[in-house]
Amino acid sequence: MEKRKLTILQADNTMDKFYHALVMATEARTLGWDVNVFVTSQAVVLLAKGEKGSKARSKLSIGRLAR
């Protein structure tokens, strides 16, 4: 039997959506699935160390990458 796979693309920076992605990933791993979570653009702020909220977002600058 082929192993099941789950890929999650997290692109939103709200904590509730991030939490749901982590719950799905944890449950899938518990069932023995292969899990990949891709965190893009705005969601990276949730993983950054340091201040939380709007101050953290203003410190994260990707101007050179976004052009």
C-alpha positions in Angstrom: 0.0 0.0 0.0 1.3 3.4 -0.9 2.0 5.9 1.9 -0.5 8.8 2.1 0.8 12.3 1.7 -0.4 15.7 2.9 0.9 19.1 1.7 -0.2 22.3 3.4 0.5 25.7 1.9 0.3 28.4 4.7 0.2 31.8 3.1 -2.0 33.8 5.6 -0.5 35.5 8.7 -3.5 34.9 11.1 -2.7 32.7 14.1 -6.0 30.8 13.9 -5.3 29.6 10.3 -1.7 28.7 11.3 -3.0 26.7 14.3 -5.4 24.7 12.0 -2.5 23.9 9.6 -0.4 22.6 12.5 -3.3 20.5 13.9 -3.8 18.9 10.5 -0.1 18.3 10.1 0.2 16.7 13.6 -2.8 14.5 13.1 -1.6 13.3 9.7 1.9 12.4 11.1 0.1 10.5 13.9 -1.6 8.4 11.3 1.8 7.8 9.6 1.3 10.1 6.6 4.2 12.0 5.0 3.6 15.8 5.7 5.0 18.9 4.0 4.2 22.4 5.3 5.2 25.3 3.1 5.1 28.7 4.8 5.1 31.6 2.4 5.0 35.4 2.3 3.1 36.9 5.2 3.0 33.7 7.3 6.7 33.8 7.9 6.0 36.5 10.5 4.4 33.9 12.7 7.6 32.0 12.8 10.0 34.9 13.3 11.5 35.4 16.7 11.2 38.8 18.5 8.3 41.2 18.8 4.8 40.1 17.8 2.1 42.1 16.0 2.4 45.0 13.7 5.9 45.9 14.9 7.3 42.5 13.8 5.6 42.9 10.4 7.3 46.2 9.9 10.7 44.8 10.7 10.4 42.0 8.1 11.3 43.6 4.8 11.4 41.5 1.6 11.4 44.5 -0.8 14.4 43.2 -2.8 12.8 39.8 -3.2 9.3 41.0 -4.1 10.4 43.3 -7.0 
